[in-house]
Amino acid sequence: MTGLGRACEFAGAPACGGAARTSFERGGLRYWQCGACAHQCSLISGTITTAANLIEKLTKAHAEGRLEEKLKLYTAPRLLIVDEIGYLPIDRVGANLFFQLISRRYERGPMILTSNQSFGAWGEVFGDRIIATAILDRLLHHAVTMNIRGNSYRLKDKLKAGLVGSHHDNSSQPGGEI
């Protein structure tokens, strides 16, 4: 993740330090609301998307001659969250379009990015080590990064039932560790 420090300032109320737990839309913008306490916490407007969806929309806009319009759409929100970077391969055109977006948002607004890949593997994710380095250079300049290790939250009930392996055991079953 990148920009998490800035995002947390907006998402959680100072009294509780909670994180964004629920979301709703108003006026075309998505808002996140703290769920860590009973009182209403501060809200932040932003946009959340998967990397695949984002790149698909940028690629389509590029083909239709509307890239500038689409880049402005993703540059405007106070917070941009891009989920699932690295789950699906990104072709050269998609990597270049993603770089253009990152370059436009650089030092203009916080971003939160999630990935199942280490930064060292982003050359493979984007199909080009040079473009991956340029993206990471801008993302990591003012970033707070978090490396989360442990059992998958989605598989917690399966772990309790012993249906998948924990990161604490040497089980060869997939899906128990992230």
ChimeraX attribute file (.defattr): number of C-alpha atoms within 10 A of each C-alpha:
attribute: neighborCount
match mode: 1-to-1
recipient: residues
	/A:1	20
	/A:2	21
	/A:3	22
	/A:4	18
	/A:5	16
	/A:6	17
	/A:7	21
	/A:8	16
	/A:9	15
	/A:10	22
	/A:11	24
	/A:12	25
	/A:13	21
	/A:14	12
	/A:15	9
	/A:16	14
	/A:17	15
	/A:18	19
	/A:19	20
	/A:20	22
	/A:21	12
	/A:22	10
	/A:23	14
	/A:24	11
	/A:25	11
	/A:26	8
	/A:27	5
	/A:28	10
	/A:29	14
	/A:30	17
	/A:31	20
	/A:32	21
	/A:33	22
	/A:34	24
	/A:35	18
	/A:36	16
	/A:37	14
	/A:38	8
	/A:39	11
	/A:40	12
	/A:41	23
	/A:42	17
	/A:43	17
	/A:44	23
	/A:45	21
	/A:46	20
	/A:47	20
	/A:48	20
	/A:49	14
	/A:50	16
	/A:51	24
	/A:52	19
	/A:53	13
	/A:54	20
	/A:55	21
	/A:56	15
	/A:57	16
	/A:58	24
	/A:59	20
	/A:60	14
	/A:61	16
	/A:62	17
	/A:63	10
	/A:64	9
	/A:65	11
	/A:66	13
	/A:67	17
	/A:68	11
	/A:69	13
	/A:70	18
	/A:71	21
	/A:72	13
	/A:73	11
	/A:74	20
	/A:75	20
	/A:76	15
	/A:77	20
	/A:78	18
	/A:79	25
	/A:80	22
	/A:81	20
	/A:82	20
	/A:83	20
	/A:84	16
	/A:85	19
	/A:86	19
	/A:87	14
	/A:88	11
	/A:89	15
	/A:90	21
	/A:91	14
	/A:92	13
	/A:93	15
	/A:94	21
	/A:95	20
	/A:96	19
	/A:97	20
	/A:98	23
	/A:99	19
	/A:100	14
	/A:101	20
	/A:102	21
	/A:103	17
	/A:104	17
	/A:105	23
	/A:106	18
	/A:107	12
	/A:108	13
	/A:109	16
	/A:110	23
	/A:111	27
	/A:112	21
	/A:113	21
	/A:114	18
	/A:115	16
	/A:116	14
	/A:117	14
	/A:118	10
	/A:119	13
	/A:120	12
	/A:121	14
	/A:122	21
	/A:123	14
	/A:124	15
	/A:125	21
	/A:126	26
	/A:127	18
	/A:128	16
	/A:129	15
	/A:130	12
	/A:131	18
	/A:132	22
	/A:133	16
	/A:134	13
	/A:135	22
	/A:136	17
	/A:137	13
	/A:138	17
	/A:139	24
	/A:140	13
	/A:141	12
	/A:142	15
	/A:143	17
	/A:144	14
	/A:145	15
	/A:146	10
	/A:147	10
	/A:148	9
	/A:149	9
	/A:150	11
	/A:151	17
	/A:152	16
	/A:153	12
	/A:154	10
	/A:155	17
	/A:156	14
	/A:157	12
	/A:158	15
	/A:159	18
	/A:160	11
	/A:161	9
	/A:162	10
	/A:163	12
	/A:164	19
	/A:165	20
	/A:166	24
	/A:167	16
	/A:168	10
	/A:169	8
	/A:170	8
	/A:171	11
	/A:172	10
	/A:173	11
	/A:174	10
	/A:175	15
	/A:176	23
	/A:177	16
	/A:178	14
